[in-house]
Amino acid sequence: MQARCPDARFVSLACLNGHILCFPRMSKTRGCGVSSILAKDGCETWGVIYELSDADLIALDRSEGYRQDRDPRNNAYNRITISVKLDGPGIDAETYVASRQEGVHLPNVGYLAHIRNGAAHHGLPATYLEYLAGLPHEDSAEG
C-alpha cells in the first residue's frame, strides 16, 4: 500500500461477512488471476482499512483501472462502498471489486505470496491465514 499510496494511514483490521476472496480476472501486467471479493453466504474475508488522502485515492483508482466517468463494465475494477466489521461497530469503507472475465484465473505463486505475507504482517486471524495457505495457484509464474 505504501508504494502506491505514500500517505496511507493504517486504521484497523476488518472483516467483510458474507463474502469470499476470489480471482475473477486476468491481470495484464502480472499475467495471472488477481483478487476481488464475491458474495457468498457463510464466508468472511479479512483485510485492512486504510485512510487515504485525495491524491492517494486518485493514484489507486488509476492503478486499479477504475474511472468513475466510464461504463462500469469497461473498468478493470469498480470502487464500491461496503459495510465491514471492526473490533466494535461496523463502518462503511470503499473497496475495489474486479469486473469478471470469462474463464478460470488462478493467482501465481508470487501474487499469492504477496497476499499471504500482507495478511501475516497485519496479524489477520489464524483461521484466515490457513485459508489463504490452502488457495490454489499457478505453478510456473512469479508475481
N, C-alpha and C positions, 0 to 999 in steps of 0.2 A: 504494500500500500504506500509506503514512504517513497518508493521510486516514482510512482505515478502521481501521488498526491502529497507533496512535501509538507503541507500544513495540516495534514490529517491528525486528529486527536482521538486516541482511544477513549471510548465511553464505557463499554460494557460487553460482556458476552451476552448472547441472546439465543433463544430457541424459537423456531418457527414451527408450530404444531400443524399437523395435517399436511405436511409436505415432505418430499424426499429429494435428495440430491440426484441429479440425472445429467446426462451428457447428450443433449439433443441436436447438436450441430457440429460441423467440422470447422476448425479454425483455419483460416487461410494462411496465417503466419506460423502456427505451431504444427500444422499437419496432423492434428489428432482431434478427438472429441473434446469439447470444452463444457464446463459446468453451468448448471442452471438449477432451478427448482421446479418440481411438478407436484400438484395437489395429489395427495394420497392419504386416505383415512388411516389413522393408527400410527402414522410415521411422524418423525420430527427431524428437522435439520437445524444444526447448530452453526453459529457463526459469530462474527464480531461486529459491533456497532461502532462506527467512527463518526465524528463530527467533521464536516468538510467545509472549507472556505468556498466561496463562489468560484474562484479560479480553479480550485481542485475539482469541483463538480463539472466544470466545463471540460477540463482535461480528461476526466474519467468518462464523460459522455463520448468524447471523441475516441478514446481508446476502446470503448465497448461498442462502437459503431451505432450509437444512438443519436438520432436527430429528432427533436420534438416536432419540427415542421414537416416531417416526411411521413408517408403512409407507414404505420407500424409494421406491416408485412415486409417492408423494404429495409427495416433495421435489423442488424445482426442481433442486437439486444434491445429491449424496451425497458425503460425505467418506470417502475410502479411503486405504489405505496402499499406496504403490508403491515400487519399488526404482529409484533413479536413480544415474547415474554422475557422479562429481565428477572433479576433477583427480587422481584416485588411486583409492582404494577407493570402492565404491558405498555408499550409505546408504539406509535406509528413510525416506521422507518422506510426509507427508499431502498430498493434493490433492483438489480438488472435481471430480467428473465429473457432467456435466449429464444429467438424465433426458430422454431423447429424445422429441421431439414429431414427429408426422407432418408431412410437407411439406418443402419446401426453405427454408432460412433463411440469408440472407446477412447479414453484418455491414454496418452503414452506414459511410460514409466516416470519421466521427468516431471510432467504436469501433475500427475497424481502424487508424486513425492512432494511437490510444492504445496499441494492442498494438505497432505498429511503432516508435513513439517509445520505449517502455519497453525493447524489445529492443535498440535502438541505444544508448540511455543506459547499459545494463548491459554493452554490448560483447559481445553474442552473436555467434557466428561469422558471417562474411560470407555464407557459403552459405545460412545460415538467414535472414538479413536479406533476401537475394534471393528466397528462397521466400516470405517474408511480403509482399514488394513485389508479387509476382505474384498474390496471392489476389484473387478476385473480390469485389465489394461492391455494395451498392445505390447507385444514383447520386443519390438525392434527399434522403436524411436526414443529419443531423449528430448525433454522439454526445455 
